[in-house]
């Protein structure tokens, strides 16, 4: 079975890549796979072909690109601050918004009955993975930064926006009748004092964090819980 026998689809994808990313694909099949949701999986040699593997790769590619960019742009920021900034730029909500601005939903191969909540953001990750395999890291970085992130995101506004993860997890607990508890432990060693915050849901620890202040440790623990539970 041919993976994508319909030539009109190929023409649509080629036009999209040229208009939006400014490229001519070297391996069009990679991009076709990146735009194929699992609900529309094709089969090749007994293997289901969809964008999930490319999504995995693209997630790492975007993290690396954004980590490098922020590292160079903000030389005085600490590791924790850079991590939070990166999370704001490549989280599911932000990637979903970007995918809509890029009109990615118009060319995704998906069955109409599928859950579409994260389809756009996942496809954007997969597209980044395909781009990396087709063009290499440096070219991909240049394209994704200039034609996607810098073109459609106000970096200063997004990176300075306060994400109140603690409020999010507490509100989630109230909606779902779950008891949210933050337990604090002071940790002393010879050089410094740290605080460990454990976040419990119905008395069961789901995540924890260490930091120099209780507030920062709570925020990190709450952020990790929100990410783990897909709370946006």
C-alpha positions in Angstrom: 0.0 0.0 0.0 1.3 3.5 -0.8 1.4 5.7 2.2 -0.1 8.8 0.5 -1.3 7.9 -3.0 -3.3 11.1 -3.5 -1.1 13.6 -5.3 -3.4 16.5 -4.5 -2.4 16.0 -0.8 1.2 16.2 -1.7 0.7 19.4 -3.6 -1.2 20.9 -0.6 1.6 20.0 1.8 4.3 21.3 -0.5 2.5 24.6 -0.9 2.0 24.9 2.8 5.6 24.3 3.5 6.7 26.8 1.0 4.2 29.5 2.1 4.5 29.1 5.8 8.0 27.8 6.4 9.7 28.9 3.2 11.1 25.5 2.3 11.1 22.9 -0.4 11.0 19.5 1.3 13.8 17.1 0.5 11.7 14.2 1.9 8.0 14.9 1.5 7.0 11.6 3.2 8.4 12.9 6.5 6.1 15.9 6.4 3.1 13.8 5.3 3.7 11.5 8.3 4.0 14.5 10.6 0.6 15.7 9.5 -1.1 12.3 10.0 -3.0 11.9 13.3 -3.1 8.4 14.9 -6.9 8.2 14.0 -5.9 8.3 10.3 -2.9 5.9 10.6 -1.8 4.1 7.5 0.0 0.7 7.5 3.4 -0.2 6.1 4.9 -3.6 6.5 2.5 -4.3 9.4 3.4 -1.1 11.2 1.0 1.7 11.9 2.3 5.0 10.5 1.3 8.3 12.1 3.0 11.3 13.7 3.5 10.1 17.2 7.2 9.1 16.8 7.9 12.4 15.1 6.0 14.2 17.8 8.4 12.6 20.4 11.4 13.8 18.4 10.0 17.3 17.7 9.3 17.8 21.4 13.0 17.4 22.1 14.0 19.5 19.1 11.8 22.4 20.2 13.0 22.1 23.8 16.6 22.3 22.6 16.1 25.2 20.2 14.2 27.2 22.9 16.7 26.4 25.6 19.6 27.6 23.4 17.8 30.7 22.3 16.8 31.7 25.9 20.3 30.9 27.2 21.8 33.3 24.8 19.1 36.0 25.0 19.0 36.2 28.8 22.6 35.7 30.0 21.8 36.9 33.5 18.9 34.6 34.1 19.3 31.6 36.5 18.6 28.0 35.5 15.2 27.9 37.2 14.0 31.1 35.5 15.1 29.9 32.1 13.3 26.6 32.7 10.0 28.4 33.5 10.4 30.7 30.5 11.0 27.7 28.2 7.9 25.9 29.6 5.7 28.9 28.8 6.9 29.0 25.2 6.6 25.3 24.3 3.8 24.0 26.5 0.7 22.4 25.0 -1.4 25.5 25.3 1.2 27.7 23.5 1.9 25.2 20.8 -1.9 24.8 20.2 -2.2 28.6 19.8 0.7 28.6 17.4 -0.7 25.8 15.3 -3.9 27.8 14.8 -2.0 30.9 13.8 -0.1 28.7 11.3 -3.4 27.2 10.0 -1.9 23.8 10.6 -5.4 22.3 11.4 -6.3 22.8 7.7 -3.9 20.2 6.4 -3.8 17.6 9.3 -4.9 14.1 8.2 -7.4 13.2 10.9 -10.7 11.3 11.3 -13.6 13.5 12.1 -14.5 11.5 15.2 -11.1 11.9 16.9 -10.4 14.0 20.0 -9.0 17.2 18.6 -7.9 19.1 21.8 -4.2 18.7 21.4 -4.0 17.7 17.7 -2.6 21.0 16.5 0.1 21.4 19.1 1.1 17.7 18.6 1.3 18.1 14.9 3.5 21.2 15.3 5.9 19.1 17.4 5.8 16.4 14.7 6.5 19.0 12.0 9.5 20.2 14.0 10.7 16.6 14.1 10.3 16.1 10.4 12.1 19.4 9.7 15.0 18.3 11.8 15.4 15.0 10.0 15.0 16.7 6.6 17.1 19.8 7.0 19.3 19.3 10.1 19.4 21.2 13.4 20.8 24.6 12.4 18.5 25.0 9.4 15.5 23.8 11.5 16.4 26.2 14.3 16.6 29.2 11.9 13.2 28.3 10.3 11.3 27.6 13.5 12.6 30.6 15.3 12.2 33.2 12.5 9.0 31.9 10.8 7.2 30.4 13.7 8.1 31.6 17.2 9.5 35.1 16.6 6.9 35.8 14.0 3.9 34.9 16.1 4.9 35.3 19.8 5.7 38.3 21.8 8.6 36.7 23.7 8.9 39.4 26.4 5.1 39.4 27.1 4.9 35.6 27.3 8.1 35.0 29.3 7.2 37.7 31.9 3.6 36.6 32.3 2.9 35.1 35.7 1.6 31.6 35.6 -0.1 30.9 38.9 0.2 27.1 38.9 -0.7 26.9 42.6 -4.1 28.4 41.9 -4.6 26.1 38.9 -4.0 23.0 40.9 -6.2 24.2 43.8 -9.0 25.1 41.4 -8.7 21.7 39.7 -9.0 20.0 43.1 -12.1 21.9 43.9 -13.7 21.1 40.6 -12.9 17.4 40.9 -13.5 17.1 44.6 -9.9 16.4 45.4 -8.0 17.5 48.5 -4.8 19.4 47.6 -2.2 19.8 50.3 1.3 21.3 50.3 3.6 19.9 52.9 6.7 21.9 53.8 10.0 20.5 55.1 13.1 22.5 55.9 16.4 20.9 54.9 19.6 22.2 56.5 23.1 21.3 55.4 26.5 22.9 56.0 26.3 25.4 53.2 22.6 26.4 52.7 19.0 26.0 53.8 16.5 24.5 51.4 12.8 23.9 51.5 11.1 20.8 50.2 7.5 21.1 49.2 5.5 17.9 48.6 2.2 18.2 46.8 -0.4 15.7 47.9 -3.7 14.9 46.2 -6.1 13.1 48.6 -3.1 12.5 51.0 -1.0 10.9 48.3 2.2 12.6 47.1 2.2 13.2 43.4 5.2 15.5 43.1 7.7 17.5 45.1 10.3 20.3 44.6 13.3 21.8 46.3 14.2 25.5 46.4 15.6 28.2 48.6 12.1 29.6 49.4 8.8 27.9 50.2 7.0 30.1 47.5 9.3 29.0 44.7 9.2 25.3 45.8 5.4 25.4 45.9 5.3 27.0 42.5 7.6 24.3 41.0 5.7 21.5 42.7 2.4 22.9 41.5 3.7 23.4 37.9 4.9 19.7 37.8 1.5 18.5 39.0 -0.3 20.6 36.4 1.9 19.2 33.7 1.5 15.7 34.9 -2.3 16.0 35.0 -2.5 18.0 31.8 -4.1 21.0 33.6 -4.1 24.1 31.4 
